[in-house]
Amino acid sequence: MRPVTLITGASSGIGAELARVFAEHGHELVLVARREHRLAELADEIAAAGRPRPNVLSVDLERPGAVSLLAAELGARDLEPANVVNNAGFGLVGPALQLDRNAQLAMIDLNVRALTELSLAFTDSLARHGGGILNVASLAAFLPGPGMAVYYASKAYVLSFSEALHHELAGLGVRVTALCPGPVATGFQARAGLQRHNPRMLALSARRVARIGYRGFVRGERVVVAGIPNRIVASLLRFMPHGLLLSFADQRPRSVPRRS
């Protein structure tokens, strides 16, 4: 079975840039997302650059059984993951009590459950190929987030889980890295409903984040915070009182009443 790098959420943003970077470094890819036409366009672009054309799988990872379906598709094509890149995820802005409950549970299904299942499903093949897992978390993983409570909590899970898995799988020769970008201009903001402008000093392009993430992953780093300003912020957040962090991170519109 041919070793491949499996990348979820590869249809746009950081996921698409990670696909380009991994392809540039000689990885054969399997691209996974719901929007098959976007994946096909990216696969054509990579092939046009002289790289092997990635395999494209349109799978909705929010659905139960999606990872089993994905594994079956890989097996049918005589492919097995040497690396797994868990980038698929989304966020929603608004008070948790006001947001649609099913949508928030779907966020957990994708950001947490699917990522966990994909991180554990292919450890045998990852070990055979000396590969690893790159989980895309966020700077949000370092603090609570009123107005995006479930999203921030899901990224805190990704960071904690990835760090523990980094330690557990080291004996198998499997590297695990959590990539924590700050603000990045992608389609994520539109889907989430974000309207606040983030500090320009913290913002990086998706391309830059992907290159930083790939480099840290190859080096076997446990946590990669993209960009020097973001690394400084992440370090400071560990020492700030949570009461102050709650006000700092609050994404709700200023007109929404806030209770302490």
PyMOL commands that set and color helices and strands:
alter all, ss='L'
color gray80, all
select helices_A, chain A and resi 13-24+36-48+66-76+101-121+123-128+139-142+149-168+170-172+187-192+200-202+206-219+228-237+242-249
alter helices_A, ss='H'
color red, helices_A
select strands_A, chain A and resi 2-8+29-33+55-58+79-86+132-136+175-180+223-225
alter strands_A, ss='S'
color yellow, strands_A
deselect
rebuild
show_as cartoon
